[in-house]
């Protein structure tokens, strides 16, 4: 059934889905890119990484990596 939603103000949404009324299909979308060196995201106790020489090249010649608009 259709629903009527009154005045509404959302200041910010951080990584969630807001649903008002009836919905058939919800598909939250987000894109991000991170450039990091070898062994940078290791977490835990007693980590031993042997990377010796590590080089990260953050240069990306692409205009767009992943299109978010119209990606239903």
N, C-alpha and C positions, 0 to 999 in steps of 0.2 A: 504494500500500500504506500502511496506517496505520503511524505511527511512535510510539515511546515516547520522551518527552523527560524526562530526570531533573530533579533540583533545579536551579533557575535563578534568578539575581538580575540584574536590569537596573537600574542606577542612573539612567541617563538616555539618551534617544534624541533627537537634535536633527536633525530633517528627514530621516529615513531610514525604511526598511522593514525590519522583523525578520520573518523567515520561518522557521518550524520545521516540518519534515516536509513532507507533501504540501500543495500549494495549487493551487487552480484559478484564482482571480481575486484579485489584490492591487490595492487602490485606496487609496493613502494620501490622507488628507484634512487640510486645514488651512484656516483662514480668518484674515484679518487686515484691518485698516482703517488707513489713514494719511491724515491731513489735512496738506497742505503747500501753500505758496504757489506762485505762478507762477515757473517756472524753478529750483525748489529742488533737483531731482534731476539737473540737467545735470552731466555729467562729460566730461572731455576737455581738450584743449589749445585755447587761443584761442577760448573761448566768448564770444559777444556776444549778450546777450538784452536786448531793449527792452520791458520790461513796464510802464513808467511807473507805473500805479497797480495794485496787486495786493492783493486782500483774500480771505482764506480764512475761511470760516465752518464751524467744526467741529461746530456744533449738528446733531444727528441725532434727530428725534422718533420714529424707529422703535424698537419694542421689540427686535426681532431683525432682522438683515440676512440672514444665511445660516445655516440650520440644519445642524449637523454630525452630530448623533446620528440614526441611522436613515436616513442618506442613502447607500444602498448603490449 
